[in-house]
């Protein structure tokens, strides 16, 4: 690859900048509000065993696979997969469209977290956080549907999140993405460590930690626990949906991929364990103050963040409660914004690669339509059920299904030896033939997860939603990803877009 060709693509200024961006993408809402409950519900301390095995046998190997594709082929997912094989481009657009769906609802959750950061100071949710969240705040409609009854408390923070995202992305890879991640990630760690420290001082904190870490060894015999461990790794490391392919394409040609993958993988998992400690210490206090068991108050996702934590804050003596609230919801904002930036960056990069659009026009062309769609779908009284369905189906048919298909294609087309050789050509940490075995193992796990989720979704209506609602937003969206991926593949590339040669590093070519 010539120096002139390399200069056509933006790069991170250093390996450190890339690692901050990659860790910022991986550390998101799922680390804080999903992992603690998944661990608790799947064996507590015993869950650490399948979790670490999943990290070593699936998380880091897939992370290195994404790094190899993006770094060697120097492009967003569509361009990178096009260079792997002309038949693979639809996988890249599948990744891009998955990110389109995710960013539309991820932004609204960030908007909620922004609002609740301020509410932590004012105690706006009052004595009944649950009724406030669904009633006064979301003004949630009685029945699921699609409507245009906008909610100001949701709409304005959502617009603010999109404006901030546009500002960061328009600045470019190094001045925008890297600088934002380098600023927000250390701040996030400091804030969350403070929150954890305060939570550990609360009466009953040890009760929560006992519930989280007491091992239930019998759980290890249940296949569902292992599936949960692999699922958590897939969803929390930003693998299988194009982010790490895009980010690694901005690395310099001689960047060390192997050791970087280890740092990112273990940093992400370390933050998840830290989140578990902080969350369950707070839940232990909540259980003790209400005279309940931790199992009665433990929850995940939206219920944990916007119902359980406000309840905890209400029960902590002022001003300590407000401080915990600001630290917790502020951490959600900082963790979420770096993840949202990475999600949108995949789409911006694909537009730039395919049609050679300058950075600012590409950012506006991507973000403005998505901000409008995000506002129409989630800034209304019907937004929460729409979010719930899209999140469920995109995780199954945008991340798991796409990951299964493109890993299968790479195996069948015998591309793994070439990609392994590329990682080793630039890395101090070498991967051997066992990496291929781990990829094959992961392929089977992805296929099994896809089978289980599809079986469950076909057996009964997800969350009891009506057929028409699931057919449009669930199955319709999933099918639309595939159809649009093929259509985008057939659209012509800019004449110079697909001529950039892959990095060679004197590897030879096994194709």
C-alpha positions in Angstrom: 0.0 0.0 0.0 1.5 3.3 -1.1 2.0 6.3 1.3 -0.3 8.3 -0.9 -3.1 5.7 -0.5 -2.5 5.5 3.2 -2.8 9.3 3.5 -6.3 9.2 2.0 -7.6 7.6 5.1 -7.7 9.3 8.5 -5.8 7.6 11.3 -5.6 7.7 15.0 -2.5 9.6 16.1 -1.4 6.8 18.4 -2.2 3.3 19.7 -3.3 4.9 23.0 -5.9 7.0 21.1 -7.2 3.9 19.4 -7.4 2.0 22.7 -9.4 4.8 24.4 -11.8 4.8 21.4 -12.1 1.0 21.4 -12.6 0.8 25.1 -15.0 3.7 25.0 -17.1 1.8 22.4 -17.0 -1.4 24.4 -17.8 0.1 27.7 -21.4 1.2 27.4 -24.8 0.9 29.0 -24.7 -2.9 28.9 -21.7 -3.0 31.2 -23.5 -1.0 33.9 -27.0 -2.1 33.8 -26.9 -5.6 32.1 -23.8 -7.5 33.3 -24.5 -7.3 37.1 -27.9 -8.9 36.8 -26.8 -11.4 34.2 -24.0 -12.5 36.6 -26.3 -12.6 39.6 -29.0 -14.6 37.7 -26.6 -17.1 36.3 -24.7 -18.4 39.3 -23.2 -15.4 41.0 -19.5 -15.9 41.6 -19.6 -19.2 39.6 -20.6 -17.2 36.5 -17.1 -15.7 36.4 -15.8 -19.1 35.1 -18.0 -19.3 31.9 -17.6 -15.5 31.5 -13.8 -15.7 31.5 -13.9 -18.8 29.2 -16.2 -16.9 26.8 -13.9 -13.9 26.9 -10.8 -16.0 26.1 -12.4 -18.4 23.6 -14.8 -16.0 21.8 -14.5 -12.3 22.8 -10.8 -11.7 22.2 -10.6 -14.1 19.2 -13.5 -12.3 17.5 -12.1 -8.9 18.5 -8.8 -9.8 16.7 -10.8 -11.1 13.7 -12.5 -7.7 13.4 -9.2 -5.9 13.9 -7.5 -8.0 11.2 -10.3 -7.3 8.6 -10.4 -3.6 9.3 -6.7 -3.1 9.5 -5.6 -5.2 6.6 -8.3 -4.0 4.2 -8.4 -0.4 5.3 -12.1 0.3 5.2 -15.5 0.5 6.8 -17.3 -2.8 6.8 -18.7 -2.6 3.3 -15.3 -1.7 1.8 -13.3 -4.1 4.0 -15.6 -7.1 3.2 -15.5 -6.1 -0.5 -11.7 -6.5 -0.4 -12.0 -9.8 1.3 -14.3 -11.1 -1.5 -16.6 -9.4 -3.9 -19.4 -11.6 -2.5 -18.9 -10.4 1.0 -20.0 -6.8 0.6 -23.6 -7.4 1.8 -22.1 -8.5 5.2 -20.6 -5.0 5.6 -23.9 -3.3 4.8 -25.7 -5.6 7.2 -23.3 -4.3 9.9 -24.0 -0.7 8.8 -27.7 -1.0 8.9 -27.6 -2.7 12.3 -25.8 0.4 13.6 -28.5 2.6 12.0 -31.1 0.9 14.0 -29.1 0.8 17.3 -28.2 4.5 17.2 -31.8 5.6 16.7 -32.8 4.2 20.1 -29.5 4.4 21.9 -29.7 8.2 21.6 -33.0 8.4 23.4 -31.7 6.3 26.4 -28.8 8.8 26.6 -31.4 11.6 26.7 -33.1 9.9 29.6 -29.8 9.6 31.4 -29.1 13.3 30.9 -32.5 14.2 32.3 -32.0 11.9 35.3 -28.6 13.3 36.1 -30.3 16.7 36.8 -33.3 15.0 38.5 -30.9 13.4 40.9 -30.2 16.9 42.3 -33.8 18.1 42.4 -35.5 14.8 43.3 -38.0 15.4 40.5 -39.2 11.8 40.4 -40.7 12.2 43.9 -41.6 9.3 46.2 -42.8 6.9 43.3 -40.0 6.7 40.7 -41.7 3.9 38.8 -45.0 5.8 38.2 -43.0 9.0 37.5 -40.9 7.3 34.8 -43.7 5.7 32.9 -46.3 8.4 33.7 -45.0 12.0 34.1 -41.7 11.5 32.3 -42.4 9.2 29.3 -46.2 9.8 29.4 -46.4 6.2 28.0 -49.4 5.3 26.0 -51.6 2.5 27.2 -51.2 0.3 24.2 -48.2 -0.3 21.9 -48.3 1.5 18.6 -46.9 4.2 16.4 -47.9 7.8 17.0 -46.9 11.5 16.9 -47.8 12.5 20.4 -44.5 14.1 21.3 -43.2 14.3 24.9 -41.1 17.4 25.6 -39.2 15.9 28.5 -37.9 13.2 26.2 -37.7 15.2 23.0 -35.4 18.0 24.0 -32.6 15.9 25.6 -32.8 13.6 22.6 -32.2 16.5 20.2 -29.3 17.7 22.5 -27.7 14.2 22.3 -27.9 14.3 18.5 -26.4 17.8 18.2 -23.5 16.8 20.5 -22.9 13.6 18.4 -22.9 15.6 15.2 -20.4 18.1 16.6 -18.0 15.3 17.7 -18.2 13.3 14.5 -17.9 16.3 12.2 -14.5 17.0 13.8 -13.1 13.8 12.4 -11.4 10.6 13.7 -8.5 12.1 15.7 -9.9 15.6 16.6 -13.4 14.3 17.3 -13.7 10.5 18.0 -10.3 10.1 19.7 -10.4 13.3 21.7 -13.9 12.6 23.0 -13.0 9.1 24.0 -9.7 10.2 25.6 -11.6 12.8 27.7 -14.7 10.9 28.6 -13.2 7.5 29.4 -10.9 8.6 32.3 -13.7 10.8 33.6 -16.1 7.9 33.5 -13.7 5.7 35.4 -13.2 8.3 38.1 -16.9 9.0 38.5 -17.8 5.3 38.6 -15.0 4.5 41.1 -16.4 7.3 43.3 -19.9 5.9 43.0 -18.7 2.4 43.8 -16.8 3.7 46.8 -19.8 5.5 48.2 -22.1 2.5 47.6 -19.8 0.3 49.6 -20.2 2.5 52.6 -24.0 2.1 52.6 -25.7 -0.1 55.3 -26.5 -3.4 53.7 -23.9 -3.2 50.9 -22.3 -6.5 52.0 -25.7 -8.2 51.6 -25.7 -7.1 47.9 -22.1 -8.3 47.4 -22.9 -11.6 49.0 -25.8 -12.1 46.6 -23.7 -11.2 43.6 -20.5 -13.2 44.4 -21.7 -16.2 46.4 -21.2 -19.0 43.8 -24.0 -21.3 42.8 -21.8 -24.1 41.3 -24.8 -26.1 40.2 -25.6 -23.4 37.6 -22.5 -24.4 35.6 -24.3 -27.6 34.4 -27.0 -25.5 32.8 -26.4 -24.7 29.1 -28.3 -21.4 29.4 -25.7 -20.1 31.8 -22.9 -20.6 29.2 -25.1 -19.1 26.5 -25.6 -16.1 28.8 -21.8 -15.7 29.3 -21.1 -15.8 25.6 -24.0 -13.5 24.9 -22.7 -10.9 27.4 -19.3 -11.0 25.8 -20.7 -10.6 22.3 -22.9 -7.6 23.2 -20.4 -5.8 25.5 -17.2 -5.9 23.4 -18.7 -4.2 20.3 -17.9 -7.2 18.1 -19.8 -8.6 15.1 -21.4 -5.4 14.0 -18.7 -3.4 12.3 -17.4 -1.0 15.0 -14.0 -2.6 15.6 -13.6 -3.2 11.8 -14.1 0.6 11.3 -11.9 1.7 14.2 -9.0 -0.7 13.3 -9.1 0.7 9.7 -7.9 4.0 11.2 -4.8 2.4 12.7 -1.4 3.0 11.3 0.1 0.1 9.2 2.5 -1.2 11.9 0.1 -1.0 14.8 0.2 -3.9 17.3 -3.2 -5.6 17.0 -2.6 -8.6 19.3 -1.7 -6.8 22.6 -4.2 -4.1 21.9 -7.0 -6.7 21.6 -5.9 -8.1 25.0 -5.9 -4.7 26.7 -9.3 -3.7 25.3 -10.9 -7.1 26.1 -9.7 -7.2 29.7 -10.3 -3.5 30.3 -13.9 -4.0 29.3 -14.4 -7.0 31.5 -12.7 -5.2 34.5 -15.2 -2.4 34.2 -18.1 -4.9 34.1 -16.9 -6.4 37.4 -16.5 -2.9 38.9 -20.1 -2.1 37.8 -21.3 -5.3 39.4 -19.8 -4.3 42.7 -21.2 -0.8 42.6 -24.7 -1.8 41.5 -25.1 -4.7 43.9 -23.7 -2.8 46.9 -26.5 -0.2 46.2 -29.1 -2.9 45.7 -28.0 -4.5 49.0 -28.7 -1.2 50.7 -32.1 -1.0 49.1 -33.0 -4.5 50.1 -31.9 -3.9 53.7 -33.7 -0.6 54.1 -36.9 -2.1 52.8 -36.6 -5.4 54.7 -36.5 -7.4 51.5 -34.1 -9.9 49.9 -31.8 -8.8 47.2 -33.6 -11.1 44.8 -36.7 -9.0 45.4 -35.1 -5.7 44.3 -32.5 -6.9 41.7 -33.3 -5.9 38.1 -31.4 -5.0 34.9 -31.7 -2.6 32.1 -34.2 0.3 32.2 -35.8 -1.0 35.4 -32.4 -0.9 37.2 -31.4 2.6 36.0 -34.6 4.6 36.0 -36.6 2.8 38.8 -34.4 1.0 41.2 -31.6 3.6 41.4 -34.0 6.6 41.9 -35.5 4.5 44.7 -32.1 3.9 46.2 -31.3 7.7 46.0 -34.5 8.5 47.8 -33.5 6.3 50.7 -30.0 7.7 51.1 -29.7 10.7 53.4 -29.1 14.0 51.5 -26.9 15.2 50.0 -25.2 11.8 49.6 -28.2 10.5 47.6 -27.9 13.3 45.1 -24.2 12.7 44.8 -24.8 8.9 44.1 -27.4 9.9 41.5 -25.2 12.4 39.7 -22.3 9.9 39.6 -24.5 7.0 38.4 -26.5 8.7 35.7 -23.5 10.8 34.7 -21.6 7.5 34.2 -24.4 6.3 32.0 -24.1 9.4 29.9 -20.4 9.2 29.5 -20.4 5.5 28.9 -23.2 5.8 26.4 -21.9 8.8 24.5 -18.6 7.1 23.6 -20.6 4.0 22.5 -23.0 6.1 20.4 -20.2 7.9 18.7 -18.7 4.6 17.7 -22.0 3.3 16.4 -22.6 6.4 14.2 -19.0 6.4 13.0 -19.5 3.0 11.3 -22.3 4.6 9.2 -20.4 7.8 8.4 -17.3 5.8 7.4 -19.3 3.6 5.1 -20.9 6.7 3.3 -17.4 8.3 3.0 -15.9 5.1 1.6 -18.7 4.3 -0.9 -19.3 7.7 -2.3 -16.2 9.6 -1.4 -18.1 12.3 0.6 -16.1 14.8 2.7 -16.3 14.4 6.5 -18.7 17.1 7.4 -21.2 16.5 4.6 -21.1 12.8 5.3 -21.8 13.4 9.0 -24.7 15.7 8.3 -26.1 13.3 5.6 -26.1 10.5 8.1 -27.0 12.1 11.4 -29.8 14.5 10.4 -32.1 11.8 8.9 -31.3 9.5 11.8 -32.0 12.2 14.3 -35.4 12.8 12.6 -36.2 9.1 12.6 -35.1 8.8 16.3 -37.3 11.7 17.2 -40.4 10.4 15.4 -40.0 6.9 16.9 -38.9 7.6 20.4 -39.8 11.1 21.3 -43.4 10.2 21.6 -45.7 8.5 24.0 -45.3 5.2 22.1 -41.5 5.2 22.1 -40.7 2.6 24.8 -42.4 -0.4 23.2 -40.8 0.5 19.9 -37.4 0.6 21.6 -38.0 -2.7 23.3 -38.9 -4.6 20.1 -36.1 -3.0 18.0 -33.5 -3.7 20.7 -34.5 -7.4 21.0 -34.7 -8.1 17.2 -31.6 -6.1 16.3 -29.5 -8.0 18.9 -30.6 -11.3 17.4 -30.8 -10.6 13.7 -28.4 -7.6 13.4 -25.5 -8.8 15.7 -25.8 -12.5 16.3 -27.1 -13.5 12.8 -24.7 -11.2 10.9 -21.8 -12.4 13.0 -22.7 -16.0 12.4 -23.0 -15.5 8.7 -19.8 -13.6 8.1 -17.7 -15.8 10.3 -19.1 -18.8 8.5 -18.3 -17.2 5.2 -14.7 -16.5 6.3 -14.3 -20.1 7.4 -15.8 -21.6 4.2 -13.7 -19.2 1.9 -10.6 -20.2 4.0 -9.7 -16.7 4.9 -8.7 -17.4 8.5 -5.1 -18.3 7.8 -4.5 -15.0 5.9 -6.1 -12.9 8.7 -4.2 -14.8 11.4 -1.0 -14.2 9.5 -1.8 -10.5 9.2 -2.3 -10.1 13.0 1.0 -11.9 13.6 2.8 -9.7 11.1 2.2 -6.6 13.2 1.8 -8.0 16.8 4.0 -8.7 19.7 1.4 -11.1 21.0 1.2 -13.9 18.4 -1.9 -16.1 17.7 -1.5 -19.7 16.6 -3.7 -22.4 15.1 -5.7 -22.5 18.4 -7.2 -19.1 17.3 -8.8 -20.9 14.3 -10.2 -23.5 16.7 -11.7 -20.7 18.9 -13.2 -19.0 15.9 -14.9 -22.3 14.9 -16.1 -22.8 18.5 -17.5 -19.3 18.5 -19.3 -20.0 15.2 -21.1 -22.9 16.8 -22.1 -20.8 19.8 -23.4 -18.0 17.6 -25.4 -20.6 15.6 -26.8 -22.1 18.8 -27.8 -18.6 20.2 -29.5 -17.7 16.9 -31.4 -21.0 17.0 -32.6 -20.5 20.6 -33.6 -16.9 20.1 -35.5 -17.7 16.9 -37.3 -20.6 18.4 -38.4 -18.5 21.4 -39.5 -15.6 19.2 -41.5 -18.0 16.9 -43.1 -19.8 19.9 -44.7 -16.8 21.5 -45.1 -13.1 21.0 -42.2 -11.2 22.5 -43.3 -9.4 25.7 -47.0 -10.1 24.6 -46.9 -7.4 21.9 -49.6 -7.8 19.1 -48.7 -9.6 15.9 -48.9 -6.5 13.7 -46.5 -4.6 16.0 -43.9 -7.4 16.0 -44.3 -8.1 12.2 -43.5 -4.5 11.3 -40.9 -3.5 13.9 -39.4 -7.0 14.6 -39.6 -9.4 11.7 -40.1 -6.7 9.1 -37.0 -4.8 10.4 -34.9 -8.0 10.4 -35.9 -8.9 6.8 -35.4 -5.3 5.8 -31.8 -5.4 6.9 -31.0 -8.2 4.5 -32.9 -6.7 1.5 -31.4 -3.3 2.0 -27.9 -4.8 2.4 -28.2 -6.4 -1.1 -29.6 -3.2 -2.6 -26.8 -1.1 -1.2 -24.3 -3.6 -2.5 -25.5 -3.1 -6.1 -25.3 0.7 -5.9 -22.2 1.9 -7.8 -19.0 2.8 -5.9 -17.1 6.0 -6.5 -14.5 5.2 -9.1 -11.7 5.5 -6.7 -13.4 4.0 -3.6 -12.6 0.3 -4.1 -9.1 0.7 -5.5 -7.2 1.2 -2.2 -4.9 -1.8 -1.8 -4.8 -3.8 1.5 -1.8 -3.6 3.8 0.6 -6.3 2.8 3.4 -6.2 5.5 5.2 -8.8 3.3 2.7 -11.5 4.3 2.2 -13.0 0.9 -1.4 -13.7 -0.2 -3.1 -17.0 0.6 -6.2 -16.2 -1.5 
